[in-house]
Amino acid sequence: RAVAPLHPVAVQCQEAQLVVTVHRDLFGTGRLVRAGDLSLGSASCLPVVWSTPETTVTFVAGLHECGSTLRVTSDSLIYTTSLNYSPAPLNPVIVRSSPAVVPIECHYPRRSNVSSNGVKPTWIPFLSTLSSEEKLPFSLRLMNDDWSAERASTVFQLGEILHFQAAVGAENHVPLRLFVDSCVATLTPDRTSSPQYTFIDFHGCLVDGQLDDATSAFMSPRPRQDVLQFAVDAFKFAGDSSNLIYVTCHLKVSLAAQAPDPLHKACSFSRANNLWNPVEGTRDICSCCETRSC
């Protein structure tokens, strides 16, 4: 009779996965259970390493895989799963073993590095993962003429220029590039109300710059990838006496490493050469500004 192992189930809690090694003498009786009767978690994941002659079976699963659950305490992240033994009948009449469930938990501290290795420059902390799942903080501000600070007054005279600065807070995040997809001016906070004037359209075309009396344009180069500045000549709605305008813009981001394309661009119209010019990227990404179909 074989000597029963002291710990028939061994668990390694690694950074992104757990490794479960099971001795097939699960009950310490000398009788080896069949590897095919063992599974991991509520999803019944099968072992990755096992063969009939081997006396051990190995499972490898990501912390969120195989139906594991996460519990968060004040100081720990606890991933819970189970090793399941569900013996198949040897014949329709008798069985020689009972099913069993072995609970498994992996505990990770919330306030320290869970890696056993030194932190490398490319290592992304848990805070970054959490940040990427949260909503990004976008902002749109009216700036003074030299872009050095937010403008104290929102009152303009016709003939002046509105300096807009769009930005996104990208701390603890992979580098992002900000774009202004569209901007519409209305007389009420409802962006669908009428009358309305869309001065940025078609995924980043500053169409107001095509008008004969306008100098509107995106500022190039950007101060940062997560900031985009643009200037628009002041205007008002014809026949309206309220002199109050609401501006609603749709902002979005892409990875900074992603090349600009017709859906991610900032294009201004140059009256000098009658061409559309991008803040970055090749000129062809702005060609759809002319066709008005991007």
C-alpha positions as CSV (number, residue, x, y, z in Angstrom):
1,R,0.0,0.0,0.0
2,A,1.4,3.4,-1.0
3,V,2.3,6.0,1.6
4,A,-0.5,8.6,1.7
5,P,0.7,12.2,0.8
6,L,0.6,14.7,3.6
7,H,-0.9,17.4,1.4
8,P,-2.7,15.8,-1.5
9,V,-3.7,19.3,-2.9
10,A,-1.1,22.0,-3.3
11,V,-1.9,25.6,-4.5
12,Q,0.4,28.3,-5.8
13,C,-1.1,31.7,-5.9
14,Q,0.8,33.6,-8.6
15,E,0.4,37.2,-9.9
16,A,-2.3,36.5,-12.5
17,Q,-3.1,32.8,-12.1
18,L,-3.2,29.9,-9.7
19,V,-1.6,26.5,-10.1
20,V,-3.2,23.6,-8.4
21,T,-1.3,20.3,-8.1
22,V,-3.4,17.3,-7.0
23,H,-2.0,13.9,-5.9
24,R,-4.2,11.3,-7.3
25,D,-4.1,9.5,-4.0
26,L,-6.6,12.1,-2.9
27,F,-7.9,10.3,0.1
28,G,-4.7,8.7,1.3
29,T,-5.9,5.2,0.8
30,G,-3.4,4.2,-1.8
31,R,-6.2,4.0,-4.5
32,L,-5.5,6.6,-7.2
33,V,-8.5,8.6,-8.5
34,R,-9.0,9.0,-12.2
35,A,-7.6,12.3,-13.5
36,G,-10.7,12.7,-15.7
37,D,-12.9,12.8,-12.6
38,L,-11.1,16.0,-11.3
39,S,-12.1,19.5,-12.3
40,L,-11.6,23.1,-11.2
41,G,-14.2,25.6,-10.2
42,S,-17.9,25.9,-11.1
43,A,-16.9,26.0,-14.8
44,S,-15.4,22.5,-14.4
45,C,-12.1,23.3,-16.0
46,L,-10.0,20.3,-16.9
47,P,-6.4,19.8,-15.9
48,V,-3.7,20.9,-18.3
49,V,-1.1,18.3,-17.3
50,W,-2.1,14.7,-16.7
51,S,-1.6,11.2,-18.0
52,T,-2.6,7.8,-16.8
53,P,0.8,6.8,-15.5
54,E,1.3,10.0,-13.6
55,T,0.5,10.2,-9.9
56,T,-0.2,13.9,-10.0
57,V,-2.6,16.2,-11.9
58,T,-2.0,19.9,-12.5
59,F,-4.5,22.7,-13.1
60,V,-3.5,26.2,-14.3
61,A,-6.1,28.9,-14.4
62,G,-6.3,32.7,-14.5
63,L,-7.6,34.3,-11.3
64,H,-10.9,35.3,-13.0
65,E,-11.3,32.0,-14.9
66,C,-13.1,28.7,-14.2
67,G,-15.9,30.4,-12.4
68,S,-13.8,31.8,-9.6
69,T,-15.3,34.6,-7.4
70,L,-13.6,37.7,-6.0
71,R,-14.2,39.0,-2.5
72,V,-12.8,42.4,-1.5
73,T,-12.0,43.1,2.2
74,S,-10.4,46.2,3.7
75,D,-6.9,44.9,3.1
76,S,-7.2,41.9,0.8
77,L,-8.4,40.6,-2.6
78,I,-9.6,37.0,-2.1
79,Y,-10.2,34.8,-5.1
80,T,-12.2,31.7,-4.3
81,T,-12.6,28.5,-6.3
82,S,-12.7,24.8,-5.6
83,L,-11.2,21.4,-6.7
84,N,-14.0,19.0,-7.6
85,Y,-13.9,15.3,-7.5
86,S,-16.9,13.7,-9.2
87,P,-16.3,10.0,-9.8
88,A,-18.0,8.5,-12.8
89,P,-19.7,5.1,-12.0
90,L,-17.7,2.1,-13.0
91,N,-20.9,0.4,-14.0
92,P,-24.6,1.1,-13.7
93,V,-24.9,-0.8,-10.4
94,I,-22.1,0.2,-8.0
95,V,-19.6,3.0,-7.1
96,R,-16.5,2.7,-5.1
97,S,-15.8,6.4,-4.2
98,S,-17.6,9.4,-2.9
99,P,-17.5,12.9,-4.5
100,A,-15.6,15.6,-2.8
101,V,-15.1,19.4,-3.0
102,V,-11.8,21.0,-1.8
103,P,-12.2,24.8,-1.3
104,I,-9.3,27.0,-2.5
105,E,-8.6,30.6,-1.7
106,C,-5.9,33.0,-2.9
107,H,-5.3,36.1,-0.8
108,Y,-3.6,39.2,-2.2
109,P,-2.8,42.4,-0.2
110,R,-4.5,45.5,-1.6
111,R,-1.8,47.9,-0.5
112,S,1.5,46.4,-1.8
113,N,3.1,44.9,-4.8
114,V,2.0,41.2,-5.1
115,S,4.9,40.4,-7.4
116,S,7.7,38.3,-6.1
117,N,10.0,40.0,-8.5
118,G,11.4,43.5,-8.5
119,V,9.2,46.2,-10.0
120,K,10.3,46.9,-13.6
121,P,9.5,50.1,-15.5
122,T,7.0,48.2,-17.7
123,W,5.1,46.8,-14.7
124,I,1.6,48.1,-14.5
125,P,0.3,48.4,-10.9
126,F,-3.2,47.4,-9.9
127,L,-4.2,51.0,-9.7
128,S,-3.7,51.3,-13.5
129,T,-6.0,48.4,-14.1
130,L,-8.6,49.9,-11.9
131,S,-8.2,53.3,-13.6
132,S,-8.7,51.8,-17.1
133,E,-12.0,50.4,-16.0
134,E,-13.3,53.8,-14.7
135,K,-14.7,56.6,-16.8
136,L,-12.1,59.0,-18.1
137,P,-12.4,62.6,-16.8
138,F,-12.9,64.7,-20.0
139,S,-12.9,68.5,-19.8
140,L,-13.7,71.4,-22.2
141,R,-12.6,74.9,-21.2
142,L,-12.6,78.4,-22.6
143,M,-9.0,79.8,-22.4
144,N,-7.5,83.3,-22.5
145,D,-5.9,84.5,-25.7
146,D,-2.4,83.0,-24.9
147,W,-3.8,79.7,-23.6
148,S,-2.1,80.2,-20.3
149,A,-5.2,79.9,-18.1
150,E,-8.9,79.4,-18.2
151,R,-10.8,82.5,-19.3
152,A,-12.5,84.3,-16.4
153,S,-15.4,85.6,-18.5
154,T,-17.6,83.8,-20.9
155,V,-18.7,87.1,-22.6
156,F,-17.5,87.7,-26.1
157,Q,-17.9,90.4,-28.7
158,L,-18.4,89.6,-32.4
159,G,-15.0,89.8,-34.0
160,E,-13.2,88.1,-31.1
161,I,-12.0,84.5,-31.0
162,L,-13.1,81.7,-28.7
163,H,-10.1,79.6,-27.5
164,F,-11.3,76.1,-26.6
165,Q,-9.1,73.6,-24.8
166,A,-10.2,69.9,-24.6
167,A,-8.4,67.6,-22.3
168,V,-8.6,64.2,-20.6
169,G,-7.0,63.1,-17.3
170,A,-4.8,60.1,-18.2
171,E,-2.9,59.6,-15.0
172,N,-2.1,55.9,-14.3
173,H,-3.2,55.0,-17.8
174,V,-1.5,54.0,-21.0
175,P,-0.7,57.1,-23.1
176,L,-3.9,58.5,-24.8
177,R,-4.5,60.9,-27.7
178,L,-7.5,63.1,-27.4
179,F,-9.8,64.1,-30.3
180,V,-12.9,66.3,-30.7
181,D,-15.4,64.3,-32.7
182,S,-18.0,67.0,-33.1
183,C,-19.2,70.4,-31.6
184,V,-22.6,71.9,-31.9
185,A,-23.9,75.3,-30.8
186,T,-27.5,75.7,-29.6
187,L,-29.7,78.2,-27.9
188,T,-30.6,75.7,-25.1
189,P,-28.6,73.0,-23.2
190,D,-30.4,70.4,-25.4
191,R,-27.9,69.7,-28.2
192,T,-30.7,68.4,-30.4
193,S,-32.7,71.6,-30.2
194,S,-33.2,74.0,-33.1
195,P,-31.7,76.2,-34.4
196,Q,-28.2,74.7,-34.1
197,Y,-24.8,75.2,-35.8
198,T,-22.3,72.3,-36.0
199,F,-18.8,73.8,-36.3
200,I,-16.8,70.5,-35.9
201,D,-18.2,67.5,-37.7
202,F,-17.4,64.3,-39.5
203,H,-15.1,62.9,-36.7
204,G,-12.8,65.9,-36.3
205,C,-13.3,68.3,-39.3
206,L,-13.4,71.9,-38.2
207,V,-15.9,72.8,-40.9
208,D,-16.4,76.4,-39.6
209,G,-13.0,77.2,-41.1
210,Q,-14.4,76.8,-44.6
211,L,-16.6,79.9,-44.3
212,D,-15.2,83.0,-46.0
213,D,-15.2,85.1,-42.9
214,A,-13.7,82.6,-40.5
215,T,-10.2,81.8,-39.3
216,S,-11.2,78.8,-37.1
217,A,-8.5,76.1,-36.8
218,F,-7.0,73.4,-34.5
219,M,-3.8,74.5,-32.9
220,S,-0.7,72.6,-34.1
221,P,1.3,71.1,-32.6
222,R,-0.5,70.0,-29.5
223,P,0.8,70.9,-26.1
224,R,0.3,67.3,-25.1
225,Q,-1.2,64.2,-26.6
226,D,-4.1,64.3,-24.1
227,V,-4.9,67.9,-24.9
228,L,-6.3,69.5,-28.1
229,Q,-6.8,73.2,-28.6
230,F,-8.9,75.0,-31.2
231,A,-9.9,78.5,-32.0
232,V,-13.3,79.5,-33.4
233,D,-14.4,83.0,-34.5
234,A,-17.2,84.3,-32.3
235,F,-20.7,84.1,-33.8
236,K,-24.4,84.4,-32.8
237,F,-27.6,83.0,-34.3
238,A,-29.2,85.4,-36.8
239,G,-32.4,86.9,-35.6
240,D,-31.9,85.8,-32.0
241,S,-31.9,88.5,-29.3
242,S,-30.8,86.4,-26.3
243,N,-27.1,86.5,-27.1
244,L,-26.7,83.2,-25.2
245,I,-25.1,80.2,-26.8
246,Y,-24.5,76.7,-25.5
247,V,-21.7,74.6,-26.9
248,T,-21.7,70.8,-26.6
249,C,-18.7,68.7,-27.9
250,H,-18.2,65.0,-28.1
251,L,-14.7,64.1,-27.0
252,K,-13.0,60.8,-27.4
253,V,-9.6,59.2,-27.1
254,S,-7.5,56.5,-28.8
255,L,-4.2,55.0,-27.8
256,A,-1.4,57.4,-28.4
257,A,0.5,54.7,-30.3
258,Q,-2.4,54.3,-32.7
259,A,-1.9,56.2,-35.9
260,P,-4.6,58.8,-36.7
261,D,-7.2,57.8,-39.2
262,P,-10.5,59.1,-40.7
263,L,-12.3,58.3,-37.5
264,H,-9.6,59.7,-35.2
265,K,-8.3,63.0,-36.5
266,A,-8.2,66.8,-36.1
267,C,-8.4,68.6,-39.4
268,S,-8.4,72.3,-40.2
269,F,-9.2,74.0,-43.5
270,S,-6.4,76.1,-45.0
271,R,-7.8,78.8,-47.3
272,A,-4.3,79.6,-48.5
273,N,-3.9,76.3,-50.4
274,N,-7.6,75.3,-50.3
275,L,-6.6,72.0,-48.5
276,W,-7.5,70.2,-45.3
277,N,-4.5,69.8,-42.9
278,P,-4.3,67.3,-40.0
279,V,-2.7,68.2,-36.6
280,E,-0.9,64.9,-36.9
281,G,-1.0,62.0,-39.4
282,T,-1.0,62.0,-43.2
283,R,-3.1,64.4,-45.2
284,D,-5.3,61.7,-46.7
285,I,-7.1,61.1,-43.4
286,C,-8.7,64.6,-44.0
287,S,-10.0,63.9,-47.5
288,C,-13.4,62.8,-46.2
289,C,-13.8,66.3,-44.7
290,E,-14.3,67.5,-48.3
291,T,-16.7,64.7,-49.3
292,R,-18.6,65.2,-46.0
293,S,-18.6,61.4,-45.4
294,C,-16.1,59.9,-42.9
